[in-house]
């Protein structure tokens, strides 16, 4: 019974670690690799800027927009011989945009020396 508890506990800790460090660890795997390998795998970046050290920073960005439609409902309707009154209530639509950026710092020799991940 104790073995099962420890196995479940270790599994949960492993999932939490993946959720917390997954993207950062995936990016750090690029450190030490070449500019050519990066572009061959990910394609052209959306933006290239200077790292102010003679190298470049390649920025790959992706925006994701989520729309949650509004809802309306009619809780009641009153009908009399000459008139119908209806009360409609609801909630407005919600739009959320999430932007993520992956930054790759490349030294003058064409080697990735640093990575960064930003989410807004």
N, CA, C and O atoms as CSV, one atom per row, in Angstrom:
chain,resi,resn,atom,element,x,y,z
A,1,UNK,N,N,0.812,-1.185,0.000
A,1,UNK,CA,C,0.000,0.000,0.000
A,1,UNK,C,C,0.863,1.260,0.000
A,1,UNK,O,O,0.547,2.228,-0.692
A,2,UNK,N,N,1.966,1.253,0.783
A,2,UNK,CA,C,2.853,2.404,0.828
A,2,UNK,C,C,3.518,2.628,-0.524
A,2,UNK,O,O,3.745,3.767,-0.932
A,3,UNK,N,N,3.827,1.532,-1.214
A,3,UNK,CA,C,4.477,1.637,-2.521
A,3,UNK,C,C,3.563,2.353,-3.507
A,3,UNK,O,O,4.024,3.179,-4.295
A,4,UNK,N,N,2.266,2.039,-3.466
A,4,UNK,CA,C,1.305,2.676,-4.363
A,4,UNK,C,C,1.207,4.165,-4.062
A,4,UNK,O,O,1.177,4.982,-4.983
A,5,UNK,N,N,1.158,4.526,-2.781
A,5,UNK,CA,C,1.084,5.941,-2.403
A,5,UNK,C,C,2.302,6.712,-2.891
A,5,UNK,O,O,2.175,7.808,-3.435
A,6,UNK,N,N,3.493,6.128,-2.691
A,6,UNK,CA,C,4.718,6.793,-3.132
A,6,UNK,C,C,4.767,6.911,-4.646
A,6,UNK,O,O,5.240,7.919,-5.171
A,7,UNK,N,N,4.290,5.908,-5.348
A,7,UNK,CA,C,4.271,5.951,-6.806
A,7,UNK,C,C,3.347,7.057,-7.291
A,7,UNK,O,O,3.696,7.802,-8.207
A,8,UNK,N,N,2.179,7.167,-6.686
A,8,UNK,CA,C,1.242,8.234,-7.052
A,8,UNK,C,C,1.838,9.595,-6.724
A,8,UNK,O,O,1.747,10.518,-7.534
A,9,UNK,N,N,2.440,9.732,-5.563
A,9,UNK,CA,C,3.049,10.996,-5.165
A,9,UNK,C,C,4.163,11.399,-6.127
A,9,UNK,O,O,4.233,12.557,-6.540
A,10,UNK,N,N,5.023,10.468,-6.482
A,10,UNK,CA,C,6.103,10.770,-7.422
A,10,UNK,C,C,5.560,11.133,-8.798
A,10,UNK,O,O,6.097,12.015,-9.467
A,11,UNK,N,N,4.509,10.465,-9.214
A,11,UNK,CA,C,3.884,10.782,-10.499
A,11,UNK,C,C,3.325,12.189,-10.515
A,11,UNK,O,O,3.504,12.918,-11.491
A,12,UNK,N,N,2.644,12.584,-9.438
A,12,UNK,CA,C,2.100,13.942,-9.351
A,12,UNK,C,C,3.204,14.985,-9.327
A,12,UNK,O,O,3.090,16.022,-9.980
A,13,UNK,N,N,4.262,14.727,-8.589
A,13,UNK,CA,C,5.387,15.667,-8.560
A,13,UNK,C,C,6.014,15.795,-9.945
A,13,UNK,O,O,6.404,16.890,-10.351
A,14,UNK,N,N,6.111,14.701,-10.657
A,14,UNK,CA,C,6.660,14.729,-12.013
A,14,UNK,C,C,5.805,15.558,-12.950
A,14,UNK,O,O,6.334,16.323,-13.757
A,15,UNK,N,N,4.476,15.416,-12.853
A,15,UNK,CA,C,3.581,16.215,-13.685
A,15,UNK,C,C,3.690,17.693,-13.373
A,15,UNK,O,O,3.674,18.523,-14.282
A,16,UNK,N,N,3.800,18.032,-12.093
A,16,UNK,CA,C,3.939,19.431,-11.706
A,16,UNK,C,C,5.240,20.000,-12.247
A,16,UNK,O,O,5.264,21.143,-12.702
A,17,UNK,N,N,6.304,19.243,-12.209
A,17,UNK,CA,C,7.595,19.710,-12.723
A,17,UNK,C,C,7.520,19.950,-14.221
A,17,UNK,O,O,8.060,20.940,-14.714
A,18,UNK,N,N,6.864,19.064,-14.949
A,18,UNK,CA,C,6.725,19.241,-16.398
A,18,UNK,C,C,5.918,20.492,-16.709
A,18,UNK,O,O,6.274,21.250,-17.610
A,19,UNK,N,N,4.846,20.712,-15.978
A,19,UNK,CA,C,4.009,21.873,-16.225
A,19,UNK,C,C,4.760,23.166,-15.923
A,19,UNK,O,O,4.554,24.175,-16.597
A,20,UNK,N,N,5.618,23.141,-14.927
A,20,UNK,CA,C,6.330,24.345,-14.531
A,20,UNK,C,C,7.543,24.627,-15.405
A,20,UNK,O,O,7.787,25.780,-15.764
A,21,UNK,N,N,8.302,23.602,-15.754
A,21,UNK,CA,C,9.575,23.821,-16.425
A,21,UNK,C,C,9.592,23.347,-17.875
A,21,UNK,O,O,10.632,23.450,-18.526
A,22,UNK,N,N,8.497,22.838,-18.400
A,22,UNK,CA,C,8.466,22.235,-19.726
A,22,UNK,C,C,8.971,23.131,-20.832
A,22,UNK,O,O,9.883,22.739,-21.559
A,23,UNK,N,N,8.417,24.311,-20.987
A,23,UNK,CA,C,8.797,25.192,-22.086
A,23,UNK,C,C,10.226,25.687,-21.941
A,23,UNK,O,O,10.970,25.727,-22.921
A,24,UNK,N,N,10.617,26.064,-20.731
A,24,UNK,CA,C,11.979,26.545,-20.498
A,24,UNK,C,C,13.020,25.484,-20.775
A,24,UNK,O,O,14.063,25.774,-21.360
A,25,UNK,N,N,12.750,24.250,-20.359
A,25,UNK,CA,C,13.701,23.170,-20.599
A,25,UNK,C,C,13.793,22.852,-22.080
A,25,UNK,O,O,14.878,22.551,-22.577
A,26,UNK,N,N,12.677,22.914,-22.794
A,26,UNK,CA,C,12.697,22.644,-24.226
A,26,UNK,C,C,13.548,23.682,-24.951
A,26,UNK,O,O,14.262,23.353,-25.898
A,27,UNK,N,N,13.474,24.917,-24.512
A,27,UNK,CA,C,14.267,25.968,-25.151
A,27,UNK,C,C,15.749,25.854,-24.807
A,27,UNK,O,O,16.599,26.060,-25.673
A,28,UNK,N,N,16.065,25.535,-23.573
A,28,UNK,CA,C,17.484,25.444,-23.209
A,28,UNK,C,C,18.186,24.316,-23.951
A,28,UNK,O,O,19.413,24.315,-24.052
A,29,UNK,N,N,17.435,23.367,-24.465
A,29,UNK,CA,C,18.036,22.297,-25.268
A,29,UNK,C,C,18.658,22.851,-26.549
A,29,UNK,O,O,19.510,22.203,-27.156
A,30,UNK,N,N,18.233,24.051,-26.960
A,30,UNK,CA,C,18.794,24.688,-28.149
A,30,UNK,C,C,20.149,25.336,-27.891
A,30,UNK,O,O,20.907,25.573,-28.831
A,31,UNK,N,N,20.460,25.622,-26.647
A,31,UNK,CA,C,21.721,26.295,-26.337
A,31,UNK,C,C,22.899,25.421,-26.768
A,31,UNK,O,O,22.952,24.230,-26.461
A,32,UNK,N,N,23.847,26.043,-27.489
A,32,UNK,CA,C,24.995,25.319,-28.022
A,32,UNK,C,C,24.793,24.861,-29.461
A,32,UNK,O,O,25.745,24.443,-30.120
A,33,UNK,N,N,23.563,24.939,-29.949
A,33,UNK,CA,C,23.284,24.558,-31.334
A,33,UNK,C,C,23.465,25.773,-32.244
A,33,UNK,O,O,23.612,26.898,-31.767
A,34,UNK,N,N,23.455,25.541,-33.542
A,34,UNK,CA,C,23.752,26.618,-34.484
A,34,UNK,C,C,22.500,27.340,-34.975
A,34,UNK,O,O,21.379,26.838,-34.893
A,35,UNK,N,N,22.750,28.534,-35.486
A,35,UNK,CA,C,21.710,29.343,-36.116
A,35,UNK,C,C,21.057,28.550,-37.256
A,35,UNK,O,O,19.835,28.551,-37.399
A,36,UNK,N,N,21.874,27.883,-38.054
A,36,UNK,CA,C,21.366,27.121,-39.191
A,36,UNK,C,C,20.416,26.001,-38.750
A,36,UNK,O,O,19.391,25.769,-39.390
A,37,UNK,N,N,20.756,25.311,-37.663
A,37,UNK,CA,C,19.886,24.246,-37.153
A,37,UNK,C,C,18.541,24.809,-36.706
A,37,UNK,O,O,17.494,24.216,-36.962
A,38,UNK,N,N,18.580,25.959,-36.035
A,38,UNK,CA,C,17.365,26.590,-35.528
A,38,UNK,C,C,16.437,26.979,-36.678
A,38,UNK,O,O,15.251,26.648,-36.666
A,39,UNK,N,N,16.982,27.680,-37.666
A,39,UNK,CA,C,16.159,28.147,-38.780
A,39,UNK,C,C,15.670,26.970,-39.627
A,39,UNK,O,O,14.560,27.013,-40.157
A,40,UNK,N,N,16.480,25.929,-39.758
A,40,UNK,CA,C,16.043,24.744,-40.507
A,40,UNK,C,C,14.872,24.053,-39.807
A,40,UNK,O,O,14.025,23.449,-40.465
A,41,UNK,N,N,14.823,24.140,-38.482
A,41,UNK,CA,C,13.766,23.477,-37.715
A,41,UNK,C,C,12.527,24.354,-37.548
A,41,UNK,O,O,11.406,23.900,-37.778
A,42,UNK,N,N,12.731,25.617,-37.147
A,42,UNK,CA,C,11.598,26.495,-36.835
A,42,UNK,C,C,11.215,27.443,-37.962
A,42,UNK,O,O,10.160,28.075,-37.905
A,43,UNK,N,N,12.054,27.550,-38.983
A,43,UNK,CA,C,11.776,28.494,-40.063
A,43,UNK,C,C,12.277,29.882,-39.703
A,43,UNK,O,O,12.976,30.067,-38.707
A,44,UNK,N,N,11.911,30.852,-40.526
A,44,UNK,CA,C,12.346,32.231,-40.299
A,44,UNK,C,C,11.633,32.832,-39.099
A,44,UNK,O,O,10.442,32.595,-38.897
A,45,UNK,N,N,12.361,33.613,-38.301
A,45,UNK,CA,C,11.724,34.255,-37.135
A,45,UNK,C,C,10.857,35.434,-37.572
A,45,UNK,O,O,10.995,35.940,-38.686
A,46,UNK,N,N,9.973,35.858,-36.691
A,46,UNK,CA,C,9.137,37.022,-36.960
A,46,UNK,C,C,9.929,38.323,-36.818
A,46,UNK,O,O,9.592,39.337,-37.429
A,47,UNK,N,N,10.980,38.279,-36.007
A,47,UNK,CA,C,11.753,39.485,-35.731
A,47,UNK,C,C,13.202,39.113,-35.439
A,47,UNK,O,O,13.472,38.109,-34.779
A,48,UNK,N,N,14.130,39.925,-35.933
A,48,UNK,CA,C,15.547,39.757,-35.617
A,48,UNK,C,C,16.038,41.097,-35.087
A,48,UNK,O,O,15.866,42.127,-35.739
A,49,UNK,N,N,16.652,41.084,-33.899
A,49,UNK,CA,C,17.201,42.312,-33.322
A,49,UNK,C,C,18.616,42.064,-32.847
A,49,UNK,O,O,19.089,40.928,-32.818
A,50,UNK,N,N,19.284,43.138,-32.475
A,50,UNK,CA,C,20.656,43.037,-31.990
A,50,UNK,C,C,20.659,42.652,-30.516
A,50,UNK,O,O,19.766,43.039,-29.762
A,51,UNK,N,N,21.678,41.883,-30.109
A,51,UNK,CA,C,21.827,41.576,-28.683
A,51,UNK,C,C,22.773,42.563,-28.011
A,51,UNK,O,O,23.105,42.404,-26.836
A,52,UNK,N,N,23.207,43.576,-28.747
A,52,UNK,CA,C,24.133,44.622,-28.275
A,52,UNK,C,C,25.503,44.069,-27.884
A,52,UNK,O,O,26.274,44.735,-27.193
A,53,UNK,N,N,25.802,42.847,-28.332
A,53,UNK,CA,C,27.106,42.240,-28.070
A,53,UNK,C,C,27.739,41.738,-29.373
A,53,UNK,O,O,28.696,40.964,-29.353
A,54,UNK,N,N,27.195,42.189,-30.497
A,54,UNK,CA,C,27.701,41.750,-31.789
A,54,UNK,C,C,26.930,40.577,-32.365
A,54,UNK,O,O,27.207,40.137,-33.481
A,55,UNK,N,N,25.985,40.079,-31.627
A,55,UNK,CA,C,25.178,38.953,-32.088
A,55,UNK,C,C,23.755,39.376,-32.395
A,55,UNK,O,O,23.468,40.563,-32.546
A,56,UNK,N,N,22.870,38.402,-32.488
A,56,UNK,CA,C,21.468,38.655,-32.826
A,56,UNK,C,C,20.543,37.959,-31.836
A,56,UNK,O,O,20.927,37.015,-31.146
A,57,UNK,N,N,19.316,38.458,-31.793
A,57,UNK,CA,C,18.248,37.807,-31.033
A,57,UNK,C,C,17.146,37.499,-32.036
A,57,UNK,O,O,16.588,38.403,-32.658
A,58,UNK,N,N,16.839,36.217,-32.187
A,58,UNK,CA,C,15.754,35.795,-33.068
A,58,UNK,C,C,14.507,35.611,-32.219
A,58,UNK,O,O,14.534,34.920,-31.201
A,59,UNK,N,N,13.410,36.237,-32.646
A,59,UNK,CA,C,12.167,36.195,-31.886
A,59,UNK,C,C,11.106,35.462,-32.705
A,59,UNK,O,O,10.754,35.870,-33.812
A,60,UNK,N,N,10.613,34.379,-32.132
A,60,UNK,CA,C,9.502,33.639,-32.711
A,60,UNK,C,C,8.294,33.914,-31.831
A,60,UNK,O,O,8.316,33.633,-30.632
A,61,UNK,N,N,7.243,34.462,-32.421
A,61,UNK,CA,C,6.073,34.793,-31.606
A,61,UNK,C,C,4.817,34.164,-32.198
A,61,UNK,O,O,4.719,33.899,-33.396
A,62,UNK,N,N,3.869,33.940,-31.303
A,62,UNK,CA,C,2.592,33.340,-31.691
A,62,UNK,C,C,1.510,33.958,-30.820
A,62,UNK,O,O,1.636,34.022,-29.597
A,63,UNK,N,N,0.456,34.407,-31.464
A,63,UNK,CA,C,-0.689,34.959,-30.731
A,63,UNK,C,C,-1.874,34.022,-30.911
A,63,UNK,O,O,-2.133,33.523,-32.006
A,64,UNK,N,N,-2.577,33.798,-29.826
A,64,UNK,CA,C,-3.737,32.920,-29.840
A,64,UNK,C,C,-4.917,33.669,-29.244
A,64,UNK,O,O,-4.859,34.116,-28.099
A,65,UNK,N,N,-5.979,33.805,-30.013
A,65,UNK,CA,C,-7.158,34.526,-29.545
A,65,UNK,C,C,-8.274,33.531,-29.250
A,65,UNK,O,O,-8.572,32.652,-30.058
A,66,UNK,N,N,-8.874,33.684,-28.095
A,66,UNK,CA,C,-9.983,32.829,-27.686
A,66,UNK,C,C,-11.227,33.692,-27.524
A,66,UNK,O,O,-11.198,34.721,-26.849
A,67,UNK,N,N,-12.300,33.271,-28.136
A,67,UNK,CA,C,-13.570,33.993,-28.019
A,67,UNK,C,C,-14.564,33.089,-27.308
A,67,UNK,O,O,-14.836,31.971,-27.747
A,68,UNK,N,N,-15.092,33.583,-26.223
A,68,UNK,CA,C,-16.144,32.866,-25.498
A,68,UNK,C,C,-17.442,33.614,-25.800
A,68,UNK,O,O,-17.623,34.752,-25.366
A,69,UNK,N,N,-18.332,32.980,-26.536
A,69,UNK,CA,C,-19.551,33.687,-26.934
A,69,UNK,C,C,-20.411,34.070,-25.726
A,69,UNK,O,O,-20.402,33.404,-24.691
A,70,UNK,N,N,-21.140,35.148,-25.893
A,70,UNK,CA,C,-22.072,35.566,-24.854
A,70,UNK,C,C,-23.283,34.649,-24.837
A,70,UNK,O,O,-23.527,33.881,-25.767
A,71,UNK,N,N,-24.014,34.754,-23.774
A,71,UNK,CA,C,-25.215,33.923,-23.640
A,71,UNK,C,C,-26.391,34.826,-23.301
A,71,UNK,O,O,-26.250,35.801,-22.564
A,72,UNK,N,N,-27.532,34.493,-23.842
A,72,UNK,CA,C,-28.742,35.218,-23.448
A,72,UNK,C,C,-29.837,34.198,-23.160
A,72,UNK,O,O,-29.856,33.102,-23.722
A,73,UNK,N,N,-30.708,34.568,-22.310
A,73,UNK,CA,C,-31.811,33.685,-21.972
A,73,UNK,C,C,-33.023,34.523,-21.594
A,73,UNK,O,O,-32.901,35.680,-21.191
A,74,UNK,N,N,-34.162,33.929,-21.729
A,74,UNK,CA,C,-35.409,34.597,-21.386
A,74,UNK,C,C,-35.996,33.896,-20.180
A,74,UNK,O,O,-36.574,32.817,-20.304
A,75,UNK,N,N,-35.851,34.506,-19.006
A,75,UNK,CA,C,-36.338,33.830,-17.805
A,75,UNK,C,C,-37.865,33.789,-17.697
A,75,UNK,O,O,-38.420,32.895,-17.060
A,76,UNK,N,N,-38.544,34.766,-18.325
A,76,UNK,CA,C,-40.005,34.711,-18.248
A,76,UNK,C,C,-40.623,35.531,-19.372
A,76,UNK,O,O,-39.981,36.402,-19.960
A,77,UNK,N,N,-41.838,35.240,-19.644
A,77,UNK,CA,C,-42.608,35.954,-20.653
A,77,UNK,C,C,-44.028,36.080,-20.127
A,77,UNK,O,O,-44.617,35.097,-19.678
A,78,UNK,N,N,-44.580,37.288,-20.181
A,78,UNK,CA,C,-45.942,37.516,-19.696
A,78,UNK,C,C,-46.823,37.855,-20.897
A,78,UNK,O,O,-46.515,38.761,-21.671
A,79,UNK,N,N,-47.878,37.144,-21.034
A,79,UNK,CA,C,-48.779,37.378,-22.162
A,79,UNK,C,C,-50.144,37.791,-21.633
A,79,UNK,O,O,-50.722,37.141,-20.762
A,80,UNK,N,N,-50.641,38.897,-22.190
A,80,UNK,CA,C,-52.004,39.330,-21.885
A,80,UNK,C,C,-52.763,39.372,-23.219
A,80,UNK,O,O,-52.147,39.159,-24.262
A,81,UNK,N,N,-54.046,39.632,-23.225
A,81,UNK,CA,C,-54.805,39.569,-24.481
A,81,UNK,C,C,-54.240,40.438,-25.618
A,81,UNK,O,O,-54.314,40.035,-26.778
A,82,UNK,N,N,-53.687,41.605,-25.317
A,82,UNK,CA,C,-53.229,42.503,-26.378
A,82,UNK,C,C,-51.721,42.722,-26.396
A,82,UNK,O,O,-51.226,43.475,-27.235
A,83,UNK,N,N,-50.973,42.082,-25.488
A,83,UNK,CA,C,-49.558,42.417,-25.381
A,83,UNK,C,C,-48.768,41.253,-24.774
A,83,UNK,O,O,-49.269,40.521,-23.921
A,84,UNK,N,N,-47.509,41.099,-25.240
A,84,UNK,CA,C,-46.590,40.126,-24.654
A,84,UNK,C,C,-45.361,40.881,-24.172
A,84,UNK,O,O,-44.765,41.649,-24.927
A,85,UNK,N,N,-44.986,40.668,-22.934
A,85,UNK,CA,C,-43.792,41.291,-22.370
A,85,UNK,C,C,-42.761,40.197,-22.126
A,85,UNK,O,O,-43.052,39.184,-21.491
A,86,UNK,N,N,-41.557,40.413,-22.635
A,86,UNK,CA,C,-40.500,39.427,-22.470
A,86,UNK,C,C,-39.288,40.099,-21.851
A,86,UNK,O,O,-38.904,41.196,-22.254
A,87,UNK,N,N,-38.700,39.454,-20.891
A,87,UNK,CA,C,-37.487,39.946,-20.226
A,87,UNK,C,C,-36.318,39.070,-20.696
A,87,UNK,O,O,-36.310,37.864,-20.446
A,88,UNK,N,N,-35.340,39.667,-21.370
A,88,UNK,CA,C,-34.173,38.913,-21.813
A,88,UNK,C,C,-32.953,39.400,-21.052
A,88,UNK,O,O,-32.731,40.603,-20.916
A,89,UNK,N,N,-32.169,38.462,-20.562
A,89,UNK,CA,C,-30.951,38.784,-19.825
A,89,UNK,C,C,-29.805,38.004,-20.450
A,89,UNK,O,O,-30.032,37.041,-21.183
A,90,UNK,N,N,-28.585,38.415,-20.165
A,90,UNK,CA,C,-27.466,37.655,-20.699
A,90,UNK,C,C,-26.125,38.206,-20.282
A,90,UNK,O,O,-26.021,39.131,-19.477
A,91,UNK,N,N,-25.104,37.605,-20.857
A,91,UNK,CA,C,-23.726,38.033,-20.594
A,91,UNK,C,C,-23.057,38.337,-21.933
A,91,UNK,O,O,-23.337,37.662,-22.924
A,92,UNK,N,N,-22.181,39.336,-21.981
A,92,UNK,CA,C,-21.520,39.681,-23.238
A,92,UNK,C,C,-20.431,38.665,-23.600
A,92,UNK,O,O,-19.986,37.882,-22.760
A,93,UNK,N,N,-20.026,38.697,-24.841
A,93,UNK,CA,C,-18.936,37.826,-25.291
A,93,UNK,C,C,-17.622,38.280,-24.643
A,93,UNK,O,O,-17.473,39.439,-24.256
A,94,UNK,N,N,-16.690,37.355,-24.538
A,94,UNK,CA,C,-15.390,37.634,-23.942
A,94,UNK,C,C,-14.302,37.243,-24.940
A,94,UNK,O,O,-14.320,36.141,-25.487
A,95,UNK,N,N,-13.351,38.156,-25.175
A,95,UNK,CA,C,-12.250,37.887,-26.102
A,95,UNK,C,C,-10.934,37.998,-25.337
A,95,UNK,O,O,-10.678,39.004,-24.675
A,96,UNK,N,N,-10.103,36.965,-25.429
A,96,UNK,CA,C,-8.812,36.934,-24.742
A,96,UNK,C,C,-7.729,36.612,-25.760
A,96,UNK,O,O,-7.881,35.692,-26.564
A,97,UNK,N,N,-6.633,37.370,-25.727
A,97,UNK,CA,C,-5.505,37.093,-26.606
A,97,UNK,C,C,-4.288,36.777,-25.758
A,97,UNK,O,O,-3.927,37.536,-24.858
A,98,UNK,N,N,-3.656,35.639,-26.058
A,98,UNK,CA,C,-2.456,35.205,-25.353
A,98,UNK,C,C,-1.311,35.229,-26.369
A,98,UNK,O,O,-1.419,34.651,-27.450
A,99,UNK,N,N,-0.228,35.895,-26.015
A,99,UNK,CA,C,0.932,35.966,-26.900
A,99,UNK,C,C,2.110,35.296,-26.217
A,99,UNK,O,O,2.397,35.555,-25.048
A,100,UNK,N,N,2.791,34.431,-26.959
A,100,UNK,CA,C,4.005,33.826,-26.425
A,100,UNK,C,C,5.157,34.136,-27.367
A,100,UNK,O,O,4.996,34.150,-28.587
A,101,UNK,N,N,6.319,34.383,-26.779
A,101,UNK,CA,C,7.528,34.668,-27.538
A,101,UNK,C,C,8.640,33.724,-27.105
A,101,UNK,O,O,8.847,33.485,-25.916
A,102,UNK,N,N,9.349,33.193,-28.094
A,102,UNK,CA,C,10.533,32.389,-27.843
A,102,UNK,C,C,11.707,33.173,-28.415
A,102,UNK,O,O,11.745,33.480,-29.607
A,103,UNK,N,N,12.666,33.493,-27.543
A,103,UNK,CA,C,13.826,34.284,-27.950
A,103,UNK,C,C,15.076,33.415,-27.945
A,103,UNK,O,O,15.316,32.656,-27.006
A,104,UNK,N,N,15.866,33.538,-29.006
A,104,UNK,CA,C,17.104,32.790,-29.143
A,104,UNK,C,C,18.232,33.789,-29.361
A,104,UNK,O,O,18.237,34.518,-30.353
A,105,UNK,N,N,19.186,33.824,-28.438
A,105,UNK,CA,C,20.324,34.742,-28.504
A,105,UNK,C,C,21.471,34.016,-29.203
A,105,UNK,O,O,21.897,32.943,-28.774
A,106,UNK,N,N,21.963,34.618,-30.287
A,106,UNK,CA,C,22.982,33.971,-31.117
A,106,UNK,C,C,24.231,34.837,-31.134
A,106,UNK,O,O,24.164,36.026,-31.446
A,107,UNK,N,N,25.372,34.239,-30.797
A,107,UNK,CA,C,26.630,34.999,-30.750
A,107,UNK,C,C,27.158,35.228,-32.170
A,107,UNK,O,O,26.614,34.666,-33.120
A,108,UNK,N,N,28.215,36.047,-32.332
A,108,UNK,CA,C,28.744,36.341,-33.671
A,108,UNK,C,C,29.215,35.100,-34.434
A,108,UNK,O,O,29.284,35.126,-35.663
A,109,UNK,N,N,29.537,34.023,-33.729
A,109,UNK,CA,C,29.965,32.781,-34.386
A,109,UNK,C,C,28.773,31.951,-34.876
A,109,UNK,O,O,28.969,30.919,-35.517
A,110,UNK,N,N,27.531,32.391,-34.581
A,110,UNK,CA,C,26.343,31.681,-35.044
A,110,UNK,C,C,25.865,30.581,-34.114
A,110,UNK,O,O,25.139,29.682,-34.535
A,111,UNK,N,N,26.271,30.647,-32.840
A,111,UNK,CA,C,25.894,29.629,-31.859
A,111,UNK,C,C,24.916,30.227,-30.850
A,111,UNK,O,O,25.113,31.344,-30.370
A,112,UNK,N,N,23.870,29.481,-30.536
A,112,UNK,CA,C,22.874,29.942,-29.561
A,112,UNK,C,C,23.479,29.851,-28.168
A,112,UNK,O,O,23.886,28.776,-27.726
A,113,UNK,N,N,23.535,30.995,-27.474
A,113,UNK,CA,C,24.125,31.002,-26.131
A,113,UNK,C,C,23.112,31.242,-25.019
A,113,UNK,O,O,23.440,31.120,-23.839
A,114,UNK,N,N,21.875,31.586,-25.397
A,114,UNK,CA,C,20.858,31.845,-24.368
A,114,UNK,C,C,19.482,31.748,-25.014
A,114,UNK,O,O,19.325,32.042,-26.198
A,115,UNK,N,N,18.485,31.333,-24.232
A,115,UNK,CA,C,17.099,31.295,-24.697
A,115,UNK,C,C,16.203,31.921,-23.634
A,115,UNK,O,O,16.557,31.986,-22.457
A,116,UNK,N,N,15.050,32.375,-24.072
A,116,UNK,CA,C,14.106,32.972,-23.143
A,116,UNK,C,C,12.687,32.711,-23.654
A,116,UNK,O,O,12.459,32.605,-24.859
A,117,UNK,N,N,11.751,32.611,-22.730
A,117,UNK,CA,C,10.352,32.373,-23.062
A,117,UNK,C,C,9.517,33.409,-22.324
A,117,UNK,O,O,9.669,33.600,-21.117
A,118,UNK,N,N,8.632,34.077,-23.065
A,118,UNK,CA,C,7.762,35.086,-22.448
A,118,UNK,C,C,6.323,34.820,-22.859
A,118,UNK,O,O,6.034,34.442,-23.995
A,119,UNK,N,N,5.437,35.027,-21.906
A,119,UNK,CA,C,4.013,34.837,-22.152
A,119,UNK,C,C,3.266,36.064,-21.655
A,119,UNK,O,O,3.497,36.525,-20.537
A,120,UNK,N,N,2.379,36.587,-22.475
A,120,UNK,CA,C,1.612,37.762,-22.069
A,120,UNK,C,C,0.140,37.499,-22.252
A,120,UNK,O,O,-0.683,38.369,-21.966
